[in-house]
Amino acid sequence: MSATPPAGGPVRPYLTVGERVGLRHCTYEDAAEFTACARRSTAHHRPWLFPPLTEDDYATYARRLIEDPARVGFLVCERPTGRIAGYINVNNIVHGAFLSGAIGYGAFAHALGRGLMGDALRLLVAYAFEGDGLGLHRLEANIQPGNTASLGLVRSAGFRLEGYSPDFLYIHGAWRDHERWAITREMADRARQRRPL
């Protein structure tokens, strides 16, 4: 299925779609829209997130997601307009017996409070576990304890709390404590079966 092009831009195919959002790969051509959204969202993102604010920084960010086989970057796009509402990246992808990846994500200011990231995370989980998608068995999310919006997002998507790691990630000049949340393919399948139609 294809996106409606934003502001006369090229049509970019979605990898998976829901009623209100679709997920597609990030591209170098998304630099202007992504960074404009990130700049307008700085007050919301700090101190938790530091997405690229300039097109040069975005080019470095996108290159890692496009060229590194252990990473995949997705843009969350509103339907039917194709406007970028946020992003979800799967990092540290390991195949073999582990079949796991770690997710990072952020919503842009114009998408806040509308449930779009919840929809997007459920789409991402399903896509990550599909054989035609990423074919993973497990997704992890590491979240700073004070980031209540992010904790609520993973909890609502069926992730379970697995532990607490002091000084886990170096973010904005300091080692930060994180809660470790995860979901497996089996957990996602059970959650889908319980979800009302």
Secondary structure, DSSP 4 states (H G I P E B T S, - for coil): -BPPPGGG----B-SEE-SSEEEEE--GGGHHHHHHHHHHTHHHHTTT-----SHHHHHHHHHHHHH-TT-EEEEEEETTT--EEEEEEEEEEE-TT--EEEEEEEE-GGGTTTTHHHHHHHHHHHHHHSTTTT--SEEEEEE-TT-HHHHHHHHHTT-EEEEEEEEEEEETTEEEEEEEEEEEHHHHHHHHHHS--
